Amino acid sequence: MKVPPASFDRLLGKGKPPCRYIESVSGSGYDGVAKVTSERPDLILMDIKLPVADGYEATRLIKAYPTLAQTPIIAVVHSP
């Protein structure tokens, strides 16, 4: 997928003060949904191959929350 530069800049917050991040790791899709609803991050990196509830299901659950519906989620897939 090709992303227009302006959209990519907006996603990365270019022109804003340097950002910092806090890493929060979950053991399953349901655990991740619980963390996201309590921590309310600005961006989510979602592992598609999570156990119990995969990344697709976790994303659907997160997007069902009105307060999180606009939170960007980037799918991440690990291949050995």
Biopython code that builds the backbone (N, CA, C, O; Angstrom):
import numpy as np
from Bio.PDB.StructureBuilder import StructureBuilder

atoms = [
    (1, "MET", "N", (0.841, -1.165, 0.000)),
    (1, "MET", "CA", (0.000, 0.000, 0.000)),
    (1, "MET", "C", (0.889, 1.232, 0.000)),
    (1, "MET", "O", (1.839, 1.316, 0.779)),
    (2, "LYS", "N", (0.595, 2.164, -0.846)),
    (2, "LYS", "CA", (1.348, 3.407, -0.895)),
    (2, "LYS", "C", (0.577, 4.472, -0.131)),
    (2, "LYS", "O", (-0.607, 4.698, -0.381)),
    (3, "VAL", "N", (1.266, 5.127, 0.808)),
    (3, "VAL", "CA", (0.636, 6.141, 1.642)),
    (3, "VAL", "C", (1.092, 7.515, 1.180)),
    (3, "VAL", "O", (2.295, 7.743, 1.053)),
    (4, "PRO", "N", (0.159, 8.449, 0.921)),
    (4, "PRO", "CA", (0.565, 9.804, 0.530)),
    (4, "PRO", "C", (1.420, 10.436, 1.623)),
    (4, "PRO", "O", (1.124, 10.263, 2.805)),
    (5, "PRO", "N", (2.475, 11.167, 1.255)),
    (5, "PRO", "CA", (3.375, 11.754, 2.251)),
    (5, "PRO", "C", (2.667, 12.594, 3.308)),
    (5, "PRO", "O", (3.034, 12.536, 4.481)),
    (6, "ALA", "N", (1.665, 13.369, 2.919)),
    (6, "ALA", "CA", (0.969, 14.208, 3.896)),
    (6, "ALA", "C", (0.278, 13.354, 4.955)),
    (6, "ALA", "O", (0.297, 13.705, 6.135)),
    (7, "SER", "N", (-0.328, 12.245, 4.555)),
    (7, "SER", "CA", (-0.990, 11.352, 5.508)),
    (7, "SER", "C", (0.027, 10.730, 6.440)),
    (7, "SER", "O", (-0.213, 10.614, 7.642)),
    (8, "PHE", "N", (1.173, 10.324, 5.888)),
    (8, "PHE", "CA", (2.217, 9.701, 6.689)),
    (8, "PHE", "C", (2.776, 10.701, 7.696)),
    (8, "PHE", "O", (3.012, 10.352, 8.853)),
    (9, "ASP", "N", (2.988, 11.941, 7.262)),
    (9, "ASP", "CA", (3.472, 12.971, 8.175)),
    (9, "ASP", "C", (2.488, 13.210, 9.303)),
    (9, "ASP", "O", (2.890, 13.381, 10.454)),
    (10, "ARG", "N", (1.196, 13.223, 8.983)),
    (10, "ARG", "CA", (0.172, 13.423, 10.002)),
    (10, "ARG", "C", (0.173, 12.256, 10.991)),
    (10, "ARG", "O", (0.033, 12.460, 12.197)),
    (11, "LEU", "N", (0.331, 11.038, 10.477)),
    (11, "LEU", "CA", (0.366, 9.860, 11.345)),
    (11, "LEU", "C", (1.541, 9.923, 12.308)),
    (11, "LEU", "O", (1.401, 9.589, 13.484)),
    (12, "LEU", "N", (2.688, 10.345, 11.820)),
    (12, "LEU", "CA", (3.890, 10.409, 12.650)),
    (12, "LEU", "C", (3.962, 11.673, 13.494)),
    (12, "LEU", "O", (4.838, 11.793, 14.349)),
    (13, "GLY", "N", (3.055, 12.613, 13.267)),
    (13, "GLY", "CA", (3.039, 13.828, 14.069)),
    (13, "GLY", "C", (4.142, 14.802, 13.719)),
    (13, "GLY", "O", (4.605, 15.545, 14.586)),
    (14, "LYS", "N", (4.577, 14.817, 12.463)),
    (14, "LYS", "CA", (5.637, 15.755, 12.062)),
    (14, "LYS", "C", (5.164, 17.182, 12.284)),
    (14, "LYS", "O", (4.004, 17.517, 12.044)),
    (15, "GLY", "N", (6.079, 18.004, 12.742)),
    (15, "GLY", "CA", (5.747, 19.387, 13.043)),
    (15, "GLY", "C", (5.324, 19.577, 14.483)),
    (15, "GLY", "O", (5.099, 20.705, 14.923)),
    (16, "LYS", "N", (5.216, 18.493, 15.217)),
    (16, "LYS", "CA", (4.869, 18.555, 16.636)),
    (16, "LYS", "C", (6.139, 18.328, 17.448)),
    (16, "LYS", "O", (7.157, 17.907, 16.898)),
    (17, "PRO", "N", (6.092, 18.600, 18.743)),
    (17, "PRO", "CA", (7.263, 18.314, 19.560)),
    (17, "PRO", "C", (7.627, 16.835, 19.476)),
    (17, "PRO", "O", (6.759, 16.009, 19.195)),
    (18, "PRO", "N", (8.893, 16.481, 19.715)),
    (18, "PRO", "CA", (9.281, 15.066, 19.660)),
    (18, "PRO", "C", (8.372, 14.227, 20.554)),
    (18, "PRO", "O", (8.040, 14.622, 21.672)),
    (19, "CYS", "N", (7.983, 13.079, 20.049)),
    (19, "CYS", "CA", (7.079, 12.233, 20.823)),
    (19, "CYS", "C", (7.875, 11.219, 21.643)),
    (19, "CYS", "O", (9.029, 10.914, 21.342)),
    (20, "ARG", "N", (7.251, 10.729, 22.642)),
    (20, "ARG", "CA", (7.835, 9.665, 23.446)),
    (20, "ARG", "C", (6.827, 8.526, 23.437)),
    (20, "ARG", "O", (5.665, 8.715, 23.079)),
    (21, "TYR", "N", (7.272, 7.365, 23.826)),
    (21, "TYR", "CA", (6.355, 6.247, 23.827)),
    (21, "TYR", "C", (6.542, 5.411, 25.075)),
    (21, "TYR", "O", (7.597, 5.408, 25.709)),
    (22, "ILE", "N", (5.494, 4.716, 25.393)),
    (22, "ILE", "CA", (5.514, 3.765, 26.493)),
    (22, "ILE", "C", (5.095, 2.437, 25.898)),
    (22, "ILE", "O", (4.036, 2.330, 25.279)),
    (23, "GLU", "N", (5.919, 1.435, 26.085)),
    (23, "GLU", "CA", (5.623, 0.116, 25.537)),
    (23, "GLU", "C", (4.723, -0.644, 26.508)),
    (23, "GLU", "O", (4.970, -0.679, 27.713)),
    (24, "SER", "N", (3.696, -1.239, 25.964)),
    (24, "SER", "CA", (2.789, -2.062, 26.746)),
    (24, "SER", "C", (2.535, -3.338, 25.955)),
    (24, "SER", "O", (1.991, -3.289, 24.852)),
    (25, "VAL", "N", (2.923, -4.464, 26.507)),
    (25, "VAL", "CA", (2.832, -5.737, 25.803)),
    (25, "VAL", "C", (1.729, -6.582, 26.428)),
    (25, "VAL", "O", (1.563, -6.607, 27.647)),
    (26, "SER", "N", (0.983, -7.268, 25.580)),
    (26, "SER", "CA", (-0.104, -8.127, 26.037)),
    (26, "SER", "C", (0.136, -9.559, 25.601)),
    (26, "SER", "O", (0.783, -9.807, 24.583)),
    (27, "GLY", "N", (-0.386, -10.499, 26.373)),
    (27, "GLY", "CA", (-0.207, -11.909, 26.071)),
    (27, "GLY", "C", (-1.262, -12.493, 25.165)),
    (27, "GLY", "O", (-1.063, -13.559, 24.583)),
    (28, "SER", "N", (-2.396, -11.802, 25.035)),
    (28, "SER", "CA", (-3.466, -12.296, 24.162)),
    (28, "SER", "C", (-4.250, -11.105, 23.622)),
    (28, "SER", "O", (-4.080, -9.977, 24.083)),
    (29, "GLY", "N", (-5.100, -11.365, 22.654)),
    (29, "GLY", "CA", (-5.920, -10.305, 22.093)),
    (29, "GLY", "C", (-6.847, -9.685, 23.116)),
    (29, "GLY", "O", (-7.012, -8.466, 23.141)),
    (30, "TYR", "N", (-7.458, -10.505, 23.962)),
    (30, "TYR", "CA", (-8.374, -9.979, 24.975)),
    (30, "TYR", "C", (-7.632, -9.151, 26.015)),
    (30, "TYR", "O", (-8.138, -8.127, 26.475)),
    (31, "ASP", "N", (-6.429, -9.595, 26.388)),
    (31, "ASP", "CA", (-5.597, -8.841, 27.320)),
    (31, "ASP", "C", (-5.237, -7.489, 26.701)),
    (31, "ASP", "O", (-5.254, -6.468, 27.388)),
    (32, "GLY", "N", (-4.918, -7.484, 25.429)),
    (32, "GLY", "CA", (-4.593, -6.242, 24.732)),
    (32, "GLY", "C", (-5.752, -5.266, 24.706)),
    (32, "GLY", "O", (-5.559, -4.067, 24.907)),
    (33, "VAL", "N", (-6.956, -5.767, 24.459)),
    (33, "VAL", "CA", (-8.144, -4.907, 24.452)),
    (33, "VAL", "C", (-8.338, -4.287, 25.830)),
    (33, "VAL", "O", (-8.644, -3.099, 25.934)),
    (34, "ALA", "N", (-8.164, -5.073, 26.885)),
    (34, "ALA", "CA", (-8.311, -4.554, 28.245)),
    (34, "ALA", "C", (-7.289, -3.445, 28.520)),
    (34, "ALA", "O", (-7.629, -2.419, 29.109)),
    (35, "LYS", "N", (-6.043, -3.651, 28.097)),
    (35, "LYS", "CA", (-5.005, -2.639, 28.312)),
    (35, "LYS", "C", (-5.310, -1.361, 27.536)),
    (35, "LYS", "O", (-5.169, -0.258, 28.064)),
    (36, "VAL", "N", (-5.725, -1.513, 26.297)),
    (36, "VAL", "CA", (-5.998, -0.348, 25.452)),
    (36, "VAL", "C", (-7.145, 0.476, 26.027)),
    (36, "VAL", "O", (-7.087, 1.706, 26.012)),
    (37, "THR", "N", (-8.173, -0.173, 26.527)),
    (37, "THR", "CA", (-9.311, 0.571, 27.070)),
    (37, "THR", "C", (-8.942, 1.311, 28.349)),
    (37, "THR", "O", (-9.544, 2.340, 28.657)),
    (38, "SER", "N", (-7.966, 0.809, 29.097)),
    (38, "SER", "CA", (-7.570, 1.508, 30.323)),
    (38, "SER", "C", (-6.456, 2.522, 30.080)),
    (38, "SER", "O", (-6.408, 3.549, 30.757)),
    (39, "GLU", "N", (-5.558, 2.256, 29.130)),
    (39, "GLU", "CA", (-4.410, 3.139, 28.900)),
    (39, "GLU", "C", (-4.664, 4.218, 27.857)),
    (39, "GLU", "O", (-3.994, 5.251, 27.874)),
    (40, "ARG", "N", (-5.614, 4.008, 26.949)),
    (40, "ARG", "CA", (-5.996, 4.962, 25.911)),
    (40, "ARG", "C", (-4.791, 5.504, 25.130)),
    (40, "ARG", "O", (-4.517, 6.702, 25.196)),
    (41, "PRO", "N", (-4.072, 4.659, 24.397)),
    (41, "PRO", "CA", (-2.894, 5.115, 23.653)),
    (41, "PRO", "C", (-3.266, 5.961, 22.433)),
    (41, "PRO", "O", (-4.414, 5.970, 21.988)),
    (42, "ASP", "N", (-2.271, 6.666, 21.909)),
    (42, "ASP", "CA", (-2.466, 7.468, 20.695)),
    (42, "ASP", "C", (-2.266, 6.642, 19.432)),
    (42, "ASP", "O", (-2.745, 7.015, 18.361)),
    (43, "LEU", "N", (-1.562, 5.525, 19.553)),
    (43, "LEU", "CA", (-1.258, 4.652, 18.419)),
    (43, "LEU", "C", (-1.115, 3.230, 18.939)),
    (43, "LEU", "O", (-0.587, 3.011, 20.029)),
    (44, "ILE", "N", (-1.586, 2.263, 18.157)),
    (44, "ILE", "CA", (-1.501, 0.853, 18.548)),
    (44, "ILE", "C", (-0.785, 0.078, 17.449)),
    (44, "ILE", "O", (-1.137, 0.181, 16.274)),
    (45, "LEU", "N", (0.222, -0.698, 17.840)),
    (45, "LEU", "CA", (0.850, -1.660, 16.933)),
    (45, "LEU", "C", (0.248, -3.013, 17.297)),
    (45, "LEU", "O", (0.465, -3.517, 18.399)),
    (46, "MET", "N", (-0.502, -3.595, 16.376)),
    (46, "MET", "CA", (-1.260, -4.817, 16.655)),
    (46, "MET", "C", (-0.629, -6.020, 15.984)),
    (46, "MET", "O", (-0.489, -6.066, 14.762)),
    (47, "ASP", "N", (-0.249, -6.999, 16.805)),
    (47, "ASP", "CA", (0.245, -8.275, 16.286)),
    (47, "ASP", "C", (-0.954, -9.065, 15.776)),
    (47, "ASP", "O", (-1.890, -9.329, 16.530)),
    (48, "ILE", "N", (-0.931, -9.435, 14.525)),
    (48, "ILE", "CA", (-2.055, -10.152, 13.923)),
    (48, "ILE", "C", (-2.167, -11.577, 14.460)),
    (48, "ILE", "O", (-3.262, -12.136, 14.508)),
    (49, "LYS", "N", (-1.050, -12.164, 14.861)),
    (49, "LYS", "CA", (-1.051, -13.567, 15.293)),
    (49, "LYS", "C", (-1.064, -13.720, 16.820)),
    (49, "LYS", "O", (-0.332, -14.548, 17.361)),
    (50, "LEU", "N", (-1.876, -12.942, 17.503)),
    (50, "LEU", "CA", (-2.006, -13.070, 18.947)),
    (50, "LEU", "C", (-2.762, -14.349, 19.298)),
    (50, "LEU", "O", (-3.620, -14.795, 18.537)),
    (51, "PRO", "N", (-2.441, -14.943, 20.460)),
    (51, "PRO", "CA", (-3.208, -16.123, 20.884)),
    (51, "PRO", "C", (-4.581, -15.726, 21.439)),
    (51, "PRO", "O", (-4.829, -14.555, 21.727)),
    (52, "VAL", "N", (-5.438, -16.685, 21.580)),
    (52, "VAL", "CA", (-6.809, -16.589, 22.110)),
    (52, "VAL", "C", (-7.692, -15.780, 21.161)),
    (52, "VAL", "O", (-8.522, -16.361, 20.462)),
    (53, "ALA", "N", (-7.537, -14.460, 21.118)),
    (53, "ALA", "CA", (-8.238, -13.627, 20.135)),
    (53, "ALA", "C", (-7.153, -13.018, 19.271)),
    (53, "ALA", "O", (-6.283, -12.312, 19.782)),
    (54, "ASP", "N", (-7.185, -13.277, 17.962)),
    (54, "ASP", "CA", (-6.120, -12.761, 17.088)),
    (54, "ASP", "C", (-6.235, -11.245, 16.929)),
    (54, "ASP", "O", (-7.172, -10.628, 17.437)),
    (55, "GLY", "N", (-5.287, -10.662, 16.231)),
    (55, "GLY", "CA", (-5.243, -9.219, 16.048)),
    (55, "GLY", "C", (-6.448, -8.657, 15.328)),
    (55, "GLY", "O", (-6.853, -7.525, 15.590)),
    (56, "TYR", "N", (-7.029, -9.434, 14.421)),
    (56, "TYR", "CA", (-8.229, -8.973, 13.718)),
    (56, "TYR", "C", (-9.397, -8.818, 14.692)),
    (56, "TYR", "O", (-10.097, -7.805, 14.677)),
    (57, "GLU", "N", (-9.599, -9.819, 15.528)),
    (57, "GLU", "CA", (-10.683, -9.768, 16.516)),
    (57, "GLU", "C", (-10.434, -8.659, 17.530)),
    (57, "GLU", "O", (-11.354, -7.919, 17.880)),
    (58, "ALA", "N", (-9.199, -8.540, 18.004)),
    (58, "ALA", "CA", (-8.872, -7.484, 18.968)),
    (58, "ALA", "C", (-9.118, -6.104, 18.356)),
    (58, "ALA", "O", (-9.625, -5.210, 19.033)),
    (59, "THR", "N", (-8.766, -5.926, 17.092)),
    (59, "THR", "CA", (-9.000, -4.650, 16.417)),
    (59, "THR", "C", (-10.493, -4.349, 16.326)),
    (59, "THR", "O", (-10.915, -3.220, 16.579)),
    (60, "ARG", "N", (-11.290, -5.348, 15.967)),
    (60, "ARG", "CA", (-12.755, -5.145, 15.909)),
    (60, "ARG", "C", (-13.301, -4.724, 17.273)),
    (60, "ARG", "O", (-14.140, -3.827, 17.360)),
    (61, "LEU", "N", (-12.827, -5.370, 18.331)),
    (61, "LEU", "CA", (-13.290, -5.035, 19.682)),
    (61, "LEU", "C", (-12.872, -3.620, 20.078)),
    (61, "LEU", "O", (-13.662, -2.883, 20.667)),
    (62, "ILE", "N", (-11.644, -3.242, 19.761)),
    (62, "ILE", "CA", (-11.154, -1.899, 20.089)),
    (62, "ILE", "C", (-11.947, -0.838, 19.331)),
    (62, "ILE", "O", (-12.350, 0.168, 19.914)),
    (63, "LYS", "N", (-12.171, -1.054, 18.045)),
    (63, "LYS", "CA", (-12.887, -0.075, 17.229)),
    (63, "LYS", "C", (-14.361, 0.058, 17.627)),
    (63, "LYS", "O", (-15.014, 1.027, 17.241)),
    (64, "ALA", "N", (-14.888, -0.892, 18.384)),
    (64, "ALA", "CA", (-16.272, -0.818, 18.854)),
    (64, "ALA", "C", (-16.435, 0.207, 19.984)),
    (64, "ALA", "O", (-17.551, 0.649, 20.259)),
    (65, "TYR", "N", (-15.336, 0.586, 20.634)),
    (65, "TYR", "CA", (-15.384, 1.606, 21.685)),
    (65, "TYR", "C", (-15.377, 2.984, 21.017)),
    (65, "TYR", "O", (-14.432, 3.309, 20.298)),
    (66, "PRO", "N", (-16.410, 3.795, 21.243)),
    (66, "PRO", "CA", (-16.457, 5.116, 20.608)),
    (66, "PRO", "C", (-15.223, 5.981, 20.907)),
    (66, "PRO", "O", (-14.774, 6.734, 20.043)),
    (67, "THR", "N", (-14.681, 5.879, 22.108)),
    (67, "THR", "CA", (-13.516, 6.696, 22.470)),
    (67, "THR", "C", (-12.228, 6.218, 21.802)),
    (67, "THR", "O", (-11.236, 6.947, 21.786)),
    (68, "LEU", "N", (-12.229, 5.014, 21.255)),
    (68, "LEU", "CA", (-11.038, 4.459, 20.607)),
    (68, "LEU", "C", (-11.209, 4.286, 19.099)),
    (68, "LEU", "O", (-10.274, 3.876, 18.411)),
    (69, "ALA", "N", (-12.381, 4.592, 18.593)),
    (69, "ALA", "CA", (-12.684, 4.336, 17.183)),
    (69, "ALA", "C", (-11.736, 5.053, 16.224)),
    (69, "ALA", "O", (-11.487, 4.553, 15.128)),
    (70, "GLN", "N", (-11.210, 6.200, 16.608)),
    (70, "GLN", "CA", (-10.321, 6.970, 15.738)),
    (70, "GLN", "C", (-8.840, 6.702, 16.016)),
    (70, "GLN", "O", (-7.979, 7.281, 15.354)),
    (71, "THR", "N", (-8.536, 5.846, 16.970)),
    (71, "THR", "CA", (-7.144, 5.525, 17.292)),
    (71, "THR", "C", (-6.536, 4.715, 16.159)),
    (71, "THR", "O", (-7.085, 3.675, 15.794)),
    (72, "PRO", "N", (-5.411, 5.162, 15.588)),
    (72, "PRO", "CA", (-4.790, 4.399, 14.507)),
    (72, "PRO", "C", (-4.230, 3.069, 15.009)),
    (72, "PRO", "O", (-3.604, 2.999, 16.066)),
    (73, "ILE", "N", (-4.469, 2.026, 14.231)),
    (73, "ILE", "CA", (-3.941, 0.695, 14.545)),
    (73, "ILE", "C", (-3.132, 0.233, 13.341)),
    (73, "ILE", "O", (-3.638, 0.178, 12.220)),
    (74, "ILE", "N", (-1.878, -0.097, 13.588)),
    (74, "ILE", "CA", (-0.988, -0.587, 12.529)),
    (74, "ILE", "C", (-0.784, -2.068, 12.754)),
    (74, "ILE", "O", (-0.332, -2.488, 13.820)),
    (75, "ALA", "N", (-1.118, -2.862, 11.743)),
    (75, "ALA", "CA", (-0.967, -4.318, 11.834)),
    (75, "ALA", "C", (0.508, -4.699, 11.698)),
    (75, "ALA", "O", (1.226, -4.177, 10.845)),
    (76, "VAL", "N", (0.935, -5.612, 12.552)),
    (76, "VAL", "CA", (2.304, -6.103, 12.537)),
    (76, "VAL", "C", (2.242, -7.633, 12.424)),
    (76, "VAL", "O", (1.510, -8.294, 13.162)),
    (77, "VAL", "N", (3.017, -8.175, 11.496)),
    (77, "VAL", "CA", (3.042, -9.619, 11.316)),
    (77, "VAL", "C", (4.496, -10.073, 11.389)),
    (77, "VAL", "O", (5.363, -9.530, 10.705)),
    (78, "HIS", "N", (4.746, -11.061, 12.214)),
    (78, "HIS", "CA", (6.094, -11.607, 12.350)),
    (78, "HIS", "C", (6.190, -12.879, 11.538)),
    (78, "HIS", "O", (5.383, -13.793, 11.706)),
    (79, "SER", "N", (7.161, -12.940, 10.671)),
    (79, "SER", "CA", (7.411, -14.166, 9.905)),
    (79, "SER", "C", (8.846, -14.613, 10.177)),
    (79, "SER", "O", (9.784, -13.829, 10.033)),
    (80, "PRO", "N", (9.011, -15.877, 10.570)),
    (80, "PRO", "CA", (10.390, -16.346, 10.832)),
    (80, "PRO", "C", (11.198, -16.458, 9.562)),
    (80, "PRO", "O", (12.369, -16.836, 9.606)),
]
sb = StructureBuilder()
sb.init_structure("model")
sb.init_model(0)
sb.init_chain("A")
sb.init_seg("    ")
for serial, (resi, resn, name, xyz) in enumerate(atoms, 1):
    if name == "N":
        sb.init_residue(resn, " ", resi, " ")
    sb.init_atom(name, np.array(xyz, "f"), 0.0, 1.0, " ", f" {name:<3s}", serial, name[0])
structure = sb.get_structure()
